[in-house]
């Protein structure tokens, strides 16, 4: 596995005048994505840039946000002086990071209720992740519908289809969540780790070691003898 790249450059390209970001690992690219950069994949190069048509003030603000967030996360940056952030950036967990954490919790889960709880945020009516995502896709489709070109109409129809698929997925996941919650049972191949003190974090992990061997069966008691003992 390649080592993460912790170095980045956020510059204004001297030829195109675009704001571009070079370097970084997948997590840095995720930060750039959330700030508003878009990826560019070339045959011998890959980088991120701010969208075309953005005014100068907005470009500088977004570049400053990217530099501030990446610096707060410990990345080594070289950037244009104009992109120096004018405030301390706070790194708050993203929605995706929260879901990744829940996935890690499920990977260590030992009981069906733990998995049912993890599915609750995804499937909750109205404000669950999947219903909210379906609403977002439908809103974007409405925006694209009358934007003006045939491609916009095509994309709108695709997004409406995705929203419908998400609604179907939500129904299936809700059914799976209900089944898991109603079973209320321990996983047969996972158990809480018994090798750590109760005050230690490791008690939340699961043991991969086999269960302790069963005690040997107790032999049945001998029936009492009748009659007098022999002489």
Secondary structure, DSSP 4 states (H G I P E B T S, - for coil): -PPPP-EEEEEE-TTT--EEEEE--HHHHHHHHHHTEEEEE-SS-EEEEEPTT--HHHHHHHHHHHHHHHHHTT-EEEE-GGG--SSPPP-PPPHHHHHHHHHHHHHT--BHHHHHHHHHHHH-TTTSHHHHHHHHHHHHHHHHHTSSSHHHHHHHHHHHHHHHHHHHHHHHHHHHHHHHHHH--B-TT--B--SS-TTSGGGGSB--SPPPPPPPPPPPPPPPP-SPPP-
